[in-house]
Amino acid sequence: MKLCRYGKQGFEKPGMIDADGRLRDLSKIVHNIGPNELAPRGLKMLAKVKPESLPVVANNPRLGVPFVGIGKFVAIGLNYSDHAKEAGQPIPTEPVVFMKATTCINGPNDDVVAPKGSTKLDWEVELGVVIGTQARYVDEDRALSHVAGYCIVNDVSERAFQMATSQWDKGKGFDTAGPIGPWLVTTDEITSPQALDLWLDVNGKRMQSGNTRTMIFSVAKIIAHVSSYMTLLPGDVITTGTPPGVGLGMKPSPVFLKNGDVMTLGIRGLGEQKQKVLAWPG
């Protein structure tokens, strides 16, 4: 299934994408898409819904974050060896874990607003993993059974803020720095998270191109590792790192986002995002 939420920010309705890519209204079936709907019982109920039985939503409305109830937004850094190299960092021997603030969460096509004082705004296309059942000290071979589905995340980063100290959070957690969506795609459609093409363009120019098979740490390894240090709950998101091609790593000199730039990004089977960059309005 491809689940989504659509409508004016703060007033989104639940939706489902049919086989022809049309948006269908799911609001007569469920009030919202949240932790209850992402749990096995909720997904089993939604799987019985025939998309063609639902009303078509016309006029291409705004798409919001495809689910609610995100208690934790966990991120993994330097999870592609080529990206670690371009960032001038050693290949990690265990997952590099940090947190993105939940207040940074943004719709998949909403504007990204550079924070006040920003000078080095950057992009990162990533595979997002959405937890469906509580995970605590899970084994790697059982880790994927705790996943409700997958989505696209743009781990937008302000490098000057990020590199000011050894902790990355302030460069990763500013408002609008976490576009998620457009859909949550359930595991029946994404049977192997380690075989997905990723890409990102800036103003129509391809900047990132990769595949999740080149991750240093697999999705299963990441879930097992993170669940050893914090309990993962339904609705939590883990964004799993980015392939090479970020602005910080451009040669001969870094390239950063400017006011009016447009990022377009996608992952095979998970749809596309598009964000316009706006300068801080102050």
ZADO-1210 file (C-alpha; in nm, 4 decimals, padded with zeros to 6 digits):
<atoms>
<atom x="00.0000" y="00.0000" z="00.0000" code="MET" pos="1"/>
<atom x="00.0899" y="00.3611" z="-00.0544" code="LYS" pos="2"/>
<atom x="-00.0543" y="00.5703" z="00.2269" code="LEU" pos="3"/>
<atom x="-00.0513" y="00.9487" z="00.2462" code="CYS" pos="4"/>
<atom x="-00.2167" y="01.2547" z="00.3965" code="ARG" pos="5"/>
<atom x="-00.3380" y="01.5488" z="00.1938" code="TYR" pos="6"/>
<atom x="-00.4831" y="01.8941" z="00.2379" code="GLY" pos="7"/>
<atom x="-00.4072" y="02.2208" z="00.4128" code="LYS" pos="8"/>
<atom x="-00.1309" y="02.2042" z="00.6726" code="GLN" pos="9"/>
<atom x="-00.2751" y="02.1023" z="01.0070" code="GLY" pos="10"/>
<atom x="-00.5988" y="01.9786" z="00.8488" code="PHE" pos="11"/>
<atom x="-00.4748" y="01.6848" z="00.6395" code="GLU" pos="12"/>
<atom x="-00.7001" y="01.3905" z="00.5540" code="LYS" pos="13"/>
<atom x="-00.5819" y="01.0312" z="00.5104" code="PRO" pos="14"/>
<atom x="-00.5360" y="00.9022" z="00.1571" code="GLY" pos="15"/>
<atom x="-00.4274" y="00.6029" z="-00.0456" code="MET" pos="16"/>
<atom x="-00.2580" y="00.5909" z="-00.3859" code="ILE" pos="17"/>
<atom x="-00.4148" y="00.3505" z="-00.6359" code="ASP" pos="18"/>
<atom x="-00.2411" y="00.1386" z="-00.8997" code="ALA" pos="19"/>
<atom x="-00.2696" y="00.4214" z="-01.1542" code="ASP" pos="20"/>
<atom x="-00.1099" y="00.6732" z="-00.9202" code="GLY" pos="21"/>
<atom x="-00.4348" y="00.8520" z="-00.8363" code="ARG" pos="22"/>
<atom x="-00.4994" y="00.9885" z="-00.4895" code="LEU" pos="23"/>
<atom x="-00.8009" y="00.8327" z="-00.3150" code="ARG" pos="24"/>
<atom x="-00.9794" y="00.9639" z="-00.0049" code="ASP" pos="25"/>
<atom x="-00.9448" y="00.7274" z="00.2922" code="LEU" pos="26"/>
<atom x="-01.1254" y="00.9436" z="00.5499" code="SER" pos="27"/>
<atom x="-01.4415" y="00.7308" z="00.5581" code="LYS" pos="28"/>
<atom x="-01.2266" y="00.4325" z="00.6629" code="ILE" pos="29"/>
<atom x="-00.9875" y="00.5909" z="00.9157" code="VAL" pos="30"/>
<atom x="-00.9698" y="00.9321" z="01.0792" code="HIS" pos="31"/>
<atom x="-00.5933" y="00.9599" z="01.0331" code="ASN" pos="32"/>
<atom x="-00.2792" y="00.7586" z="00.9623" code="ILE" pos="33"/>
<atom x="-00.0877" y="00.7228" z="01.2874" code="GLY" pos="34"/>
<atom x="00.0629" y="00.4651" z="01.5227" code="PRO" pos="35"/>
<atom x="-00.2590" y="00.2604" z="01.5423" code="ASN" pos="36"/>
<atom x="-00.2863" y="00.2377" z="01.1650" code="GLU" pos="37"/>
<atom x="00.0863" y="00.1531" z="01.1343" code="LEU" pos="38"/>
<atom x="00.0621" y="-00.1362" z="01.3798" code="ALA" pos="39"/>
<atom x="00.0054" y="-00.4842" z="01.2323" code="PRO" pos="40"/>
<atom x="-00.3663" y="-00.4857" z="01.3108" code="ARG" pos="41"/>
<atom x="-00.4171" y="-00.1461" z="01.1511" code="GLY" pos="42"/>
<atom x="-00.2174" y="-00.2327" z="00.8389" code="LEU" pos="43"/>
<atom x="-00.4052" y="-00.5608" z="00.8042" code="LYS" pos="44"/>
<atom x="-00.7349" y="-00.3723" z="00.8128" code="MET" pos="45"/>
<atom x="-00.6170" y="-00.1169" z="00.5556" code="LEU" pos="46"/>
<atom x="-00.4852" y="-00.3924" z="00.3292" code="ALA" pos="47"/>
<atom x="-00.8440" y="-00.5133" z="00.2856" code="LYS" pos="48"/>
<atom x="-00.9493" y="-00.1774" z="00.1418" code="VAL" pos="49"/>
<atom x="-00.9780" y="-00.1736" z="-00.2367" code="LYS" pos="50"/>
<atom x="-00.8464" y="00.1618" z="-00.3597" code="PRO" pos="51"/>
<atom x="-01.0908" y="00.1654" z="-00.6524" code="GLU" pos="52"/>
<atom x="-01.3766" y="00.1692" z="-00.3992" code="SER" pos="53"/>
<atom x="-01.2561" y="00.5028" z="-00.2592" code="LEU" pos="54"/>
<atom x="-01.3418" y="00.8487" z="-00.3982" code="PRO" pos="55"/>
<atom x="-01.0803" y="01.0032" z="-00.6272" code="VAL" pos="56"/>
<atom x="-00.9347" y="01.3292" z="-00.4940" code="VAL" pos="57"/>
<atom x="-00.9188" y="01.5880" z="-00.7713" code="ALA" pos="58"/>
<atom x="-00.7148" y="01.9061" z="-00.8239" code="ASN" pos="59"/>
<atom x="-00.3789" y="01.7759" z="-00.6978" code="ASN" pos="60"/>
<atom x="-00.3975" y="01.8957" z="-00.3374" code="PRO" pos="61"/>
<atom x="-00.0982" y="01.9570" z="-00.1137" code="ARG" pos="62"/>
<atom x="00.0533" y="01.6381" z="00.0288" code="LEU" pos="63"/>
<atom x="00.1522" y="01.6454" z="00.3940" code="GLY" pos="64"/>
<atom x="00.3736" y="01.4161" z="00.5963" code="VAL" pos="65"/>
<atom x="00.2140" y="01.0752" z="00.5264" code="PRO" pos="66"/>
<atom x="00.1567" y="00.9813" z="00.8909" code="PHE" pos="67"/>
<atom x="00.1381" y="01.1392" z="01.2362" code="VAL" pos="68"/>
<atom x="00.2639" y="01.0360" z="01.5784" code="GLY" pos="69"/>
<atom x="00.6373" y="01.0722" z="01.5148" code="ILE" pos="70"/>
<atom x="00.7781" y="01.0589" z="01.8657" code="GLY" pos="71"/>
<atom x="01.1418" y="01.0222" z="01.7590" code="LYS" pos="72"/>
<atom x="01.3211" y="01.1282" z="01.4422" code="PHE" pos="73"/>
<atom x="01.6436" y="00.9261" z="01.4535" code="VAL" pos="74"/>
<atom x="01.9156" y="00.9784" z="01.1941" code="ALA" pos="75"/>
<atom x="02.2241" y="00.7856" z="01.0844" code="ILE" pos="76"/>
<atom x="02.5276" y="00.9723" z="00.9580" code="GLY" pos="77"/>
<atom x="02.8046" y="00.8715" z="00.7179" code="LEU" pos="78"/>
<atom x="02.6316" y="00.5469" z="00.6195" code="ASN" pos="79"/>
<atom x="02.7677" y="00.5338" z="00.2634" code="TYR" pos="80"/>
<atom x="03.1440" y="00.4926" z="00.2343" code="SER" pos="81"/>
<atom x="03.1711" y="00.7334" z="-00.0611" code="ASP" pos="82"/>
<atom x="02.9829" y="00.9985" z="00.1325" code="HIS" pos="83"/>
<atom x="03.2107" y="00.9563" z="00.4344" code="ALA" pos="84"/>
<atom x="03.5083" y="00.9978" z="00.2024" code="LYS" pos="85"/>
<atom x="03.3731" y="01.3165" z="00.0406" code="GLU" pos="86"/>
<atom x="03.3025" y="01.4564" z="00.3881" code="ALA" pos="87"/>
<atom x="03.6618" y="01.3842" z="00.4925" code="GLY" pos="88"/>
<atom x="03.5477" y="01.1464" z="00.7666" code="GLN" pos="89"/>
<atom x="03.6708" y="00.7938" z="00.8485" code="PRO" pos="90"/>
<atom x="03.4473" y="00.4979" z="00.7648" code="ILE" pos="91"/>
<atom x="03.2451" y="00.4405" z="01.0841" code="PRO" pos="92"/>
<atom x="03.2808" y="00.1096" z="01.2653" code="THR" pos="93"/>
<atom x="02.9295" y="00.1370" z="01.4087" code="GLU" pos="94"/>
<atom x="02.6275" y="00.3468" z="01.3087" code="PRO" pos="95"/>
<atom x="02.6635" y="00.7179" z="01.3801" code="VAL" pos="96"/>
<atom x="02.3382" y="00.8067" z="01.5579" code="VAL" pos="97"/>
<atom x="02.1974" y="01.1556" z="01.6067" code="PHE" pos="98"/>
<atom x="01.8503" y="01.3087" z="01.6375" code="MET" pos="99"/>
<atom x="01.6555" y="01.5498" z="01.4207" code="LYS" pos="100"/>
<atom x="01.4055" y="01.7624" z="01.6117" code="ALA" pos="101"/>
<atom x="01.0441" y="01.6659" z="01.5484" code="THR" pos="102"/>
<atom x="00.9737" y="02.0372" z="01.4933" code="THR" pos="103"/>
<atom x="01.1813" y="02.0174" z="01.1743" code="CYS" pos="104"/>
<atom x="00.9344" y="01.7787" z="01.0104" code="ILE" pos="105"/>
<atom x="00.7959" y="01.9191" z="00.6860" code="ASN" pos="106"/>
<atom x="00.5687" y="01.8131" z="00.4029" code="GLY" pos="107"/>
<atom x="00.7382" y="01.6532" z="00.1009" code="PRO" pos="108"/>
<atom x="00.6746" y="01.9479" z="-00.1299" code="ASN" pos="109"/>
<atom x="00.6647" y="02.2336" z="00.1198" code="ASP" pos="110"/>
<atom x="00.9212" y="02.5124" z="00.1052" code="ASP" pos="111"/>
<atom x="01.2476" y="02.4725" z="00.2941" code="VAL" pos="112"/>
<atom x="01.3236" y="02.7954" z="00.4790" code="VAL" pos="113"/>
<atom x="01.6898" y="02.8582" z="00.5509" code="ALA" pos="114"/>
<atom x="01.7411" y="02.9321" z="00.9215" code="PRO" pos="115"/>
<atom x="01.8450" y="03.2790" z="01.0347" code="LYS" pos="116"/>
<atom x="02.2190" y="03.3216" z="00.9773" code="GLY" pos="117"/>
<atom x="02.2445" y="03.0291" z="00.7345" code="SER" pos="118"/>
<atom x="02.5439" y="03.0317" z="00.4993" code="THR" pos="119"/>
<atom x="02.5922" y="02.6642" z="00.4076" code="LYS" pos="120"/>
<atom x="02.2571" y="02.4989" z="00.3391" code="LEU" pos="121"/>
<atom x="02.2889" y="02.1488" z="00.1941" code="ASP" pos="122"/>
<atom x="02.0797" y="01.8549" z="00.0722" code="TRP" pos="123"/>
<atom x="02.0730" y="01.4804" z="00.1525" code="GLU" pos="124"/>
<atom x="01.8323" y="01.2288" z="-00.0044" code="VAL" pos="125"/>
<atom x="01.7756" y="00.9376" z="00.2345" code="GLU" pos="126"/>
<atom x="01.5662" y="00.6268" z="00.2876" code="LEU" pos="127"/>
<atom x="01.3343" y="00.6666" z="00.5854" code="GLY" pos="128"/>
<atom x="01.2238" y="00.3653" z="00.7908" code="VAL" pos="129"/>
<atom x="00.8937" y="00.3852" z="00.9799" code="VAL" pos="130"/>
<atom x="00.8506" y="00.1683" z="01.2873" code="ILE" pos="131"/>
<atom x="00.5228" y="-00.0251" z="01.3242" code="GLY" pos="132"/>
<atom x="00.5773" y="-00.2288" z="01.6413" code="THR" pos="133"/>
<atom x="00.7796" y="-00.1569" z="01.9533" code="GLN" pos="134"/>
<atom x="01.1454" y="-00.2531" z="01.9135" code="ALA" pos="135"/>
<atom x="01.3756" y="-00.2959" z="02.2134" code="ARG" pos="136"/>
<atom x="01.6953" y="-00.5019" z="02.2030" code="TYR" pos="137"/>
<atom x="01.5840" y="-00.6683" z="01.8795" code="VAL" pos="138"/>
<atom x="01.8050" y="-00.9111" z="01.6903" code="ASP" pos="139"/>
<atom x="01.9175" y="-00.8148" z="01.3425" code="GLU" pos="140"/>
<atom x="01.7462" y="-01.1181" z="01.1860" code="ASP" pos="141"/>
<atom x="01.4104" y="-01.0053" z="01.3307" code="ARG" pos="142"/>
<atom x="01.4576" y="-00.6313" z="01.2940" code="ALA" pos="143"/>
<atom x="01.2622" y="-00.5834" z="00.9704" code="LEU" pos="144"/>
<atom x="00.9520" y="-00.7399" z="01.1271" code="SER" pos="145"/>
<atom x="00.9201" y="-00.4176" z="01.3296" code="HIS" pos="146"/>
<atom x="00.8938" y="-00.2000" z="01.0163" code="VAL" pos="147"/>
<atom x="00.5579" y="-00.0625" z="00.8988" code="ALA" pos="148"/>
<atom x="00.6966" y="00.0867" z="00.5794" code="GLY" pos="149"/>
<atom x="00.9403" y="00.3180" z="00.4077" code="TYR" pos="150"/>
<atom x="00.9459" y="00.6777" z="00.2851" code="CYS" pos="151"/>
<atom x="01.1728" y="00.9461" z="00.1428" code="ILE" pos="152"/>
<atom x="01.3500" y="01.1874" z="00.3761" code="VAL" pos="153"/>
<atom x="01.5504" y="01.4933" z="00.2767" code="ASN" pos="154"/>
<atom x="01.7960" y="01.5403" z="00.5631" code="ASP" pos="155"/>
<atom x="01.8427" y="01.9104" z="00.4939" code="VAL" pos="156"/>
<atom x="02.1549" y="02.0332" z="00.6727" code="SER" pos="157"/>
<atom x="02.3091" y="02.3689" z="00.7632" code="GLU" pos="158"/>
<atom x="02.6783" y="02.2775" z="00.7539" code="ARG" pos="159"/>
<atom x="02.8095" y="02.5854" z="00.9351" code="ALA" pos="160"/>
<atom x="02.5794" y="02.5084" z="01.2269" code="PHE" pos="161"/>
<atom x="02.6497" y="02.1351" z="01.2045" code="GLN" pos="162"/>
<atom x="03.0276" y="02.1681" z="01.2115" code="MET" pos="163"/>
<atom x="03.0430" y="02.4351" z="01.4825" code="ALA" pos="164"/>
<atom x="03.0672" y="02.1648" z="01.7512" code="THR" pos="165"/>
<atom x="03.1059" y="01.7879" z="01.7700" code="SER" pos="166"/>
<atom x="02.7253" y="01.7521" z="01.7990" code="GLN" pos="167"/>
<atom x="02.5330" y="01.7791" z="01.4731" code="TRP" pos="168"/>
<atom x="02.1801" y="01.8360" z="01.6001" code="ASP" pos="169"/>
<atom x="02.1558" y="02.2137" z="01.5582" code="LYS" pos="170"/>
<atom x="02.2573" y="02.1874" z="01.1926" code="GLY" pos="171"/>
<atom x="02.0040" y="01.9123" z="01.1291" code="LYS" pos="172"/>
<atom x="01.7027" y="02.0121" z="01.3361" code="GLY" pos="173"/>
<atom x="01.6004" y="02.3627" z="01.2297" code="PHE" pos="174"/>
<atom x="01.2414" y="02.4224" z="01.1172" code="ASP" pos="175"/>
<atom x="01.1607" y="02.2689" z="00.7732" code="THR" pos="176"/>
<atom x="01.4851" y="02.0615" z="00.7720" code="ALA" pos="177"/>
<atom x="01.2994" y="01.7282" z="00.7614" code="GLY" pos="178"/>
<atom x="01.0719" y="01.6811" z="00.4590" code="PRO" pos="179"/>
<atom x="00.9061" y="01.3355" z="00.4774" code="ILE" pos="180"/>
<atom x="00.6921" y="01.1656" z="00.2121" code="GLY" pos="181"/>
<atom x="00.5071" y="01.1840" z="-00.0201" code="PRO" pos="182"/>
<atom x="00.3924" y="00.8362" z="00.0760" code="TRP" pos="183"/>
<atom x="00.4477" y="00.5697" z="00.3353" code="LEU" pos="184"/>
<atom x="00.4925" y="00.2510" z="00.1329" code="VAL" pos="185"/>
<atom x="00.4292" y="-00.0684" z="00.3256" code="THR" pos="186"/>
<atom x="00.6665" y="-00.3618" z="00.3389" code="THR" pos="187"/>
<atom x="00.4562" y="-00.5798" z="00.1083" code="ASP" pos="188"/>
<atom x="00.5620" y="-00.3467" z="-00.1755" code="GLU" pos="189"/>
<atom x="00.9207" y="-00.2843" z="-00.0574" code="ILE" pos="190"/>
<atom x="01.0416" y="-00.6345" z="00.0209" code="THR" pos="191"/>
<atom x="01.4120" y="-00.5476" z="00.0068" code="SER" pos="192"/>
<atom x="01.5144" y="-00.2070" z="00.1452" code="PRO" pos="193"/>
<atom x="01.8725" y="-00.2770" z="00.0311" code="GLN" pos="194"/>
<atom x="01.7961" y="-00.2551" z="-00.3407" code="ALA" pos="195"/>
<atom x="01.6530" y="00.0944" z="-00.3911" code="LEU" pos="196"/>
<atom x="01.7852" y="00.3633" z="-00.6252" code="ASP" pos="197"/>
<atom x="01.8092" y="00.7159" z="-00.4785" code="LEU" pos="198"/>
<atom x="01.8627" y="01.0449" z="-00.6598" code="TRP" pos="199"/>
<atom x="01.8510" y="01.4198" z="-00.6033" code="LEU" pos="200"/>
<atom x="01.8594" y="01.7148" z="-00.8430" code="ASP" pos="201"/>
<atom x="01.9171" y="02.0834" z="-00.7718" code="VAL" pos="202"/>
<atom x="01.7637" y="02.3144" z="-01.0327" code="ASN" pos="203"/>
<atom x="01.7358" y="02.0165" z="-01.2668" code="GLY" pos="204"/>
<atom x="02.1016" y="01.9116" z="-01.2348" code="LYS" pos="205"/>
<atom x="02.1683" y="01.5641" z="-01.0978" code="ARG" pos="206"/>
<atom x="02.3747" y="01.5918" z="-00.7798" code="MET" pos="207"/>
<atom x="02.3185" y="01.2598" z="-00.6025" code="GLN" pos="208"/>
<atom x="02.2717" y="00.9127" z="-00.7449" code="SER" pos="209"/>
<atom x="02.3068" y="00.5927" z="-00.5449" code="GLY" pos="210"/>
<atom x="02.1546" y="00.2686" z="-00.4272" code="ASN" pos="211"/>
<atom x="02.0808" y="00.1464" z="-00.0760" code="THR" pos="212"/>
<atom x="02.2788" y="-00.1712" z="-00.1410" code="ARG" pos="213"/>
<atom x="02.5940" y="00.0344" z="-00.0805" code="THR" pos="214"/>
<atom x="02.4967" y="00.1277" z="00.2745" code="MET" pos="215"/>
<atom x="02.7667" y="00.0473" z="00.5277" code="ILE" pos="216"/>
<atom x="02.5020" y="-00.0623" z="00.7785" code="PHE" pos="217"/>
<atom x="02.1808" y="-00.2216" z="00.6509" code="SER" pos="218"/>
<atom x="01.8337" y="-00.1200" z="00.7657" code="VAL" pos="219"/>
<atom x="01.8153" y="-00.4352" z="00.9791" code="ALA" pos="220"/>
<atom x="02.1530" y="-00.3622" z="01.1386" code="LYS" pos="221"/>
<atom x="02.0500" y="-00.0027" z="01.2107" code="ILE" pos="222"/>
<atom x="01.7231" y="-00.1026" z="01.3792" code="ILE" pos="223"/>
<atom x="01.8989" y="-00.3641" z="01.5914" code="ALA" pos="224"/>
<atom x="02.1689" y="-00.1151" z="01.6905" code="HIS" pos="225"/>
<atom x="01.9398" y="00.1782" z="01.7695" code="VAL" pos="226"/>
<atom x="01.6954" y="-00.0422" z="01.9637" code="SER" pos="227"/>
<atom x="01.9834" y="-00.1387" z="02.1927" code="SER" pos="228"/>
<atom x="02.0048" y="00.2220" z="02.3130" code="TYR" pos="229"/>
<atom x="01.6449" y="00.3463" z="02.2934" code="MET" pos="230"/>
<atom x="01.3052" y="00.1847" z="02.2621" code="THR" pos="231"/>
<atom x="01.1584" y="00.2421" z="01.9178" code="LEU" pos="232"/>
<atom x="00.7830" y="00.2972" z="01.9111" code="LEU" pos="233"/>
<atom x="00.5198" y="00.2883" z="01.6359" code="PRO" pos="234"/>
<atom x="00.5477" y="00.6046" z="01.4296" code="GLY" pos="235"/>
<atom x="00.9163" y="00.6624" z="01.5012" code="ASP" pos="236"/>
<atom x="01.1281" y="00.7356" z="01.1935" code="VAL" pos="237"/>
<atom x="01.4881" y="00.6413" z="01.1248" code="ILE" pos="238"/>
<atom x="01.6548" y="00.8132" z="00.8316" code="THR" pos="239"/>
<atom x="01.9422" y="00.5978" z="00.7158" code="THR" pos="240"/>
<atom x="02.2120" y="00.8158" z="00.5603" code="GLY" pos="241"/>
<atom x="02.2843" y="00.9628" z="00.2195" code="THR" pos="242"/>
<atom x="02.4908" y="00.8591" z="-00.0843" code="PRO" pos="243"/>
<atom x="02.7681" y="01.0834" z="-00.2207" code="PRO" pos="244"/>
<atom x="02.6969" y="01.4075" z="-00.4021" code="GLY" pos="245"/>
<atom x="02.6138" y="01.6534" z="-00.1254" code="VAL" pos="246"/>
<atom x="02.7069" y="02.0171" z="-00.1687" code="GLY" pos="247"/>
<atom x="02.9721" y="02.0028" z="00.1036" code="LEU" pos="248"/>
<atom x="03.1656" y="01.7452" z="-00.0975" code="GLY" pos="249"/>
<atom x="03.1624" y="01.9225" z="-00.4342" code="MET" pos="250"/>
<atom x="03.5021" y="01.9725" z="-00.6012" code="LYS" pos="251"/>
<atom x="03.6959" y="02.1958" z="-00.6397" code="PRO" pos="252"/>
<atom x="03.4849" y="02.3816" z="-00.3816" code="SER" pos="253"/>
<atom x="03.1587" y="02.3220" z="-00.1947" code="PRO" pos="254"/>
<atom x="02.8264" y="02.4306" z="-00.3425" code="VAL" pos="255"/>
<atom x="02.5403" y="02.5359" z="-00.1151" code="PHE" pos="256"/>
<atom x="02.1735" y="02.6115" z="-00.1666" code="LEU" pos="257"/>
<atom x="02.0589" y="02.9642" z="-00.2457" code="LYS" pos="258"/>
<atom x="01.7295" y="03.1470" z="-00.2219" code="ASN" pos="259"/>
<atom x="01.5028" y="03.0213" z="-00.5020" code="GLY" pos="260"/>
<atom x="01.6853" y="02.6931" z="-00.5645" code="ASP" pos="261"/>
<atom x="01.4657" y="02.3870" z="-00.6172" code="VAL" pos="262"/>
<atom x="01.5480" y="02.0397" z="-00.4877" code="MET" pos="263"/>
<atom x="01.3817" y="01.7402" z="-00.6565" code="THR" pos="264"/>
<atom x="01.4510" y="01.3964" z="-00.5135" code="LEU" pos="265"/>
<atom x="01.3206" y="01.0430" z="-00.5256" code="GLY" pos="266"/>
<atom x="01.3615" y="00.6790" z="-00.4341" code="ILE" pos="267"/>
<atom x="01.2434" y="00.3980" z="-00.6589" code="ARG" pos="268"/>
<atom x="00.8992" y="00.2826" z="-00.5444" code="GLY" pos="269"/>
<atom x="00.8624" y="00.5608" z="-00.2877" code="LEU" pos="270"/>
<atom x="00.7720" y="00.8578" z="-00.5078" code="GLY" pos="271"/>
<atom x="00.9298" y="01.2018" z="-00.5358" code="GLU" pos="272"/>
<atom x="00.9680" y="01.5217" z="-00.3351" code="GLN" pos="273"/>
<atom x="01.0153" y="01.8797" z="-00.4550" code="LYS" pos="274"/>
<atom x="01.1110" y="02.1749" z="-00.2355" code="GLN" pos="275"/>
<atom x="01.1856" y="02.5369" z="-00.3091" code="LYS" pos="276"/>
<atom x="01.4467" y="02.7023" z="-00.0886" code="VAL" pos="277"/>
<atom x="01.3514" y="03.0332" z="00.0702" code="LEU" pos="278"/>
<atom x="01.5758" y="03.2745" z="00.2557" code="ALA" pos="279"/>
<atom x="01.5036" y="03.3548" z="00.6196" code="TRP" pos="280"/>
<atom x="01.2351" y="03.6286" z="00.6034" code="PRO" pos="281"/>
<atom x="01.3912" y="03.8493" z="00.8699" code="GLY" pos="282"/>
</atoms>
